[in-house]
Amino acid sequence: MNNRLDPADAFRNWLKYQTELVSIAMQAGYTRDQAIEMLKIYTLEGIKVHIGVISQSH
């Protein structure tokens, strides 16, 4: 049994999640451009945290 998600479905799910995050920010009163910039920062912070975890494990 293959439990792997189809790459197209995985991308669609990721895109839906990102779109929902932008919508949440816009509902809070931010412009679409501001919401996208916040999403970039949010994503970069996640990368920063993961790099820190990886570097501490070596």
N, C-alpha and C positions, 0 to 999 in steps of 0.2 A: 504494500500500500504506500503510495507516495503522498506525503502530507505537505509537500511544498506548494506554496501559493504561486499561481501563474504570475509571471513578471508584470504583465499588463494589469492584472487585478491588484497586485501589490502597489503599483504606481498610482492607479486610480484611487485606492484607499488612502495612500499618502497625500495625494492631491486634495482629496475631499477633506482630510484632517486639516491641511494647511488653509484651505478655503474657509473652514469653520473658525479657525483661529483669527483670520482676518475679519470675518463677520463679527466675532465677539468684540474685537477691538473697536470696530466701527460702531457697534451698538453702544459702546462705552463713550462715544463721542469723538473718536479719532477719525481723521480722513483715511481714505484707502491707502494713500502713499505713506502716511505715518504708520498705519497698521503693518504694511509690508516691511518698513524699516525695522519696526519692533520685532517682527517675525525673524528677520535676518539676525538681529542681536540675540534673540532667544535661541536660535539654532547655533550660532557661534558659541554661545555660553555652554550649550550642551556638548559641543565638540571639545571645548576647553576642559570641561569636567572629565570627559572620557580620556583625553590625553593625559591628564593628571593621574587618573586611576591606572592607566596602562604604564606610565613611567614609574609609578610607585611599586608596581608588581614585578619590575625587572631588577 
